């Protein structure tokens, strides 16, 4: 059959399905009979397990279209031992930070012919474990995990060997585990944030921490302390308030800081959602940012530039973290025996409009 006639045939069949004239469920045997080839030829074409001529391929593809044949993906994955699907589990799919990371995973996977299943653990270790098992049952070829907590990483990785699914950690790691990971320089990023505030003359700088059991939170708090010590300042523990990476946590922590006898003139929030919550708390107290209090965040989520005022923050390469994690996972599928590797990506400070030089009121200058 000539190429032109074949294309014409494809189009007429395609149009017939567009008008929903037929919805048959057919088997690989029906396709082989319609195309006039063996079942094994159809199987080789479906699973790309042997070279088949273009003419035969086109006859089989036309037969599949005419019969509305849908290959059984699960059966194919069992034969191939590849479902060409990855899973990603994040603690909060509504948090723009994780959405941008997941987008990087999905784009890099799609480019390599892989689909991605996104799971939201709600930062609940039990739900996270449930999803790891669900993804294993669905025969995913690998999992990208942004862990609910540093502790759950060890639990999962103790269980994962029997699942025999490669896993890469994104953003949150556990030094006791030897597994591929993609993380950023959290301590250095926090030092840059606090040094920026110090350069503006701020000395009473508050810190709203992330979730205390996460290693990246601990590293950010450590960076805050290190920057103050490097500047010869004593760390005032009353200026450090435990947060939770949520808008509400930033709002409540800032209300607490504003209630101190000697409130801070600047606040470093260990993620942008808490920094935006801090801005809201300051405004609701009748004060303004940065005129009364400067604010710095961490992440540079898309919303940061639309905050009022636009947020000064530490940029995490979120999309690149997702792309890197997907590439590591796909590489591991090809070379399972490579030693695990920790990929450390850079952060940098992006100064916008939520910080300014501190104004020392005349009375304060006499207070020494
Ligand atoms: O906004 C969510 C926070 O949790 C980010 O800072 C990211 O690092 C994640 O750990």
Boltz pocket constraint, residues with backbone or C-beta under 6 A from the ligand:
constraints:
  - pocket:
      binder: B
      contacts: [[A, 95], [A, 97], [A, 171], [A, 172], [A, 216], [A, 245], [A, 270], [A, 271], [A, 272], [A, 273], [A, 298], [A, 299]]
      max_distance: 6.0
